[in-house]
Amino acid sequence: MAASIPKIGWEQISPAPVVLVFGKESYLAGRALQRLRALLLLEDPELEVHDVDAGQYSDGALELIASPSLFDEPRLIRVENGVKATDAFIADALRYLAAPVDGTTLVIRHDGSTVRGKKMLDAIRSTPGAIEVVCQPLKRDELVPFVRAELRLLERDATPGAIAALVDAFASDIAELANAVRQVAQDTDGTVTEQVVRTYYAGRVETTAFAVVDAVIAGDVARALVTLRQAIATGADPVPIVAAFAMRYRQLAKVSGAGGGDGQAARQLGMQDWQVRNARRDLRGLSDALLCDAIEAIAHADAAVKGAERDPQHAVERLVRQLATRQAA
């Protein structure tokens, strides 16, 4: 059985004789290709870059491009559209993979949407020294680590609430999410907070989980339900909505037992001054008994949206209706 090659994430890409960039997430694939080119340029600024469309390929072109030049410059051959590769390209790629050219990096992009080129993919995956860069769409629970990684690249810090707000507002498009992270990081100073995100992207965040929580704490049943349904209609998932409730009510519970001024309490609790100030405002209409009941209801809803019940949307709507109605009473 042929040995399989390493499978890595886009951010782990490194120079190799043959690189397969596989998966349907074109944004991550583009980032991988950009990173690889930058790394190769660092190794040698004389790098020659050639682009090939496998779907419009002419017989013999790969061998011609990969042939060593007079000055032996390193080469990067980027092959797009591997999913529509012509028979000629597949045949030439198989010949090339049998004996890759020294100093040349061959990158083949294939989105995996069809089995076209399976023999070529199998050959790449058994080529010594080759690597496979996996670029599949990220799941919801993978978006928070993605945002954290983007912030690290930008050398910026953000609070968990800020990261959750960004994910909640831009979860439907990873390119938009990455651009939003970059923009807010470049245009603001200090730690990126939830309030910064909500202010900066007010148009996108207004129907997110945080707006639902605000309406519930205000005791506005109608606005809470309308905002929830708008959020779900635009792609918000019940799991992070319940998580937003858990985060806010945990803050309320922490602040309810804290003494001293807002600044002192914030330092003791590891929170921002404005968070303590807002929490104390919200606690004015919330008794200890109601707070305990709310935390218990959130725990039940958390289990429900994670599989304990068949309809997670119904579970989160029940939570919203229950908490908002009690708050309004």
Helices and strands as residue ranges (DSSP letters): E 7-9, G 10-12, E 18-22, H 26-43, E 48-53, G 54-56, H 61-66, E 75-80, G 82-84, H 87-98, E 104-110, H 118-124, E 131-134, H 140-153, H 160-170, H 174-187, H 194-200, H 202-205, H 209-217, H 221-233, H 238-256, H 262-269, H 273-283, H 288-303, I 304-308, H 312-328
